[in-house]
Amino acid sequence: MPGAVADMEHAYNGEPVVHVHRADALRGLKKLIVPDFRVVQPGGVSGREEMFKGSPAEGVGYYGAQDYGVTLAEFFEEALLRLPGMDVLERNRLKRLVREQAVQMSGLVDAAIGEPSKFEGADGLLLGTITTALWYQPNDPSLPGMEMVALHLRLLDIRTGGIVLVYRDRRMVSGTFVDEDALLEELAKRFAQRLQAERSK
């Protein structure tokens, strides 16, 4: 079984897929908005609780859907801020500006497109969806569990509303304990590295 899991992990993990639609606009983006990511979690939180029931991981903290989206967006913010010439609208300021504009976060795209001055000059909007699936064998704790994560991102030019870049990545990790923080941080760093590479072309 461990060998089969390793084979699955090797087959699932690969290089991210990047499609740049407007290279000139990508190089011109200097300040991004990174709202919470949308999360798709088959089985939901209750499904994860059932998977862990009776196992050594029962009662151990893990992310629910909302936490996953928030935490991943925070890792992306940190990774992007390390890039030369890139700024990110701080998340608490973003929430305050959204309140001042009297819009919901779900209406952020419509509120921001064509109105960069409303959001402190931000010129890019990073929208993301993360899909997570967890498998765990509660009857045999010696068998590794697996977590599979698929990430889909769209980077928009706020000034025009056009899609500048589309990015897809996926990761699988296995083990008796999955470090979800490390997994999410790795996804953020991989995106930042590819973004910088594309901006430098």
Secondary structure, 3 states (H helix, E strand, C coil): CHHHHHHHHHHHCCCCEEEECCHHHHHHCCEEECCCCEEECCCHHHHHHHHHCCCCCCCCCCCCHHHHHHHHHHHHHHHHHCCCCCEECCHHHHHHHHHHCCCCHHHHHHHHCCCHHHHCCCCEEEEEEEEEEEECCCCCCCCCEEEEEEEEEEEEECCCCCEEEEEEEEEEEEECCCCHHHHHHHHHHHHHHHHHHHHCC
